[in-house]
């Protein structure tokens, strides 16, 4: 039997993240590769108690089909926790924020549409957009986020862009945070250009020193789609995310959601709504921040101790789960990876996070699933791999 695949499947490249996670499963590997939250942060006891309350109080409803929009109580909770006025009718509960990206792509992107993204950007977004066969274009970015001058140039090239996708807070993969001044400038420019913004905020609550500036969506609600998730503050296994959209987009997004899976798992929504009652996140999230900050500090200390003098550069993220490294000139992170794995440490090369020409020297490290001791050993192993590579080049 010959199966003829749809043309769009040719755009679905093998996930570098998935391959990195396979590496992390090898015995003895210290993994800085996966973008997984620490299981130490999962509120197991709270979920156990909530399960019993949900089944006793709402068992039949929780085990039944639900509305495509999502559970009313959960939509109300999402609307209430956002820092700008949002009606619960604007909230669509999704099967993780990754589905939100998929729905946005289906609703807004046609074959050949120009889609602008940061440089670099979240690999999962590139994968969500790719099946729609767009023209993906990276916009040069710096430590403060998207470069407005570069965005103006990119927006003026050829056909009008359908959207700009951005992660302003503790971005995946770089860990950078868009500054207040840059947010103001970006929103004003997007309004001038009539450019829709898709704002993805999975990490915004994971700040260490102070909360990030107000979302782009709070500054231009009618021109932004906002994506959020409970994966990083409750549990990724629940697969609960949400889209907040202007009213004209709600119908098309809902139809795309209905076609995809009818609705997000009803029981999971009831469970989350029960756990979230009475200000649970206000009590729970500070513990996550404290843990991740200690792990970030451990990685920064280890990098300073082990990498000084090797020509390696890195940033200091103000929150989130990731840190971004740039290797010395002429070195390729993809070529370094096998040497690192041979020493028992894994990371993700930075190349796949770029929509176009990539900087092969870059790589992403995640610090949240390794202990402080593992971070020290893992960074030392990574530094050994860098030294080995430098010595081979010099030979």
Buried (B, 14 or more C-beta within 10 A) or exposed (E): EEEEEEEEEEBEEEEBBEBBBEBBEEEEBBBBBBBBBBEEBBBEEBBEEBBEBBBEEBEEBBEEEBBBBBBBBBBBBBBEEBEEEBEBEBBBBBBBBBBBBBBBBBBBBEEEBBBBBBBBBBBBBBBBBBBBBBBBBBBEBEEBBBBBEBBBEBBEEEEEBBBBBBBBBBBBBBBBBBBEEBBBBBBEBBBEBEBBBBBBBBBBBBBBEEEBBBBBBBBBBEBBBBBBBBBBBBBBEBBBBBBBBBEEBBEBBBBBBEEBEEBBBBBBBBBBBBBBEEEBBEEBBEEBBEBBBBBBBBBBBBBEEBBEEBBBBBBEBBBBBBBBBBBBEEBBBBEBBEBBBEBBBBBBBBBBBBBEEBBBBBBBBBBBBBBBEBBBBBBBBBBBBBBBBBEEEEE
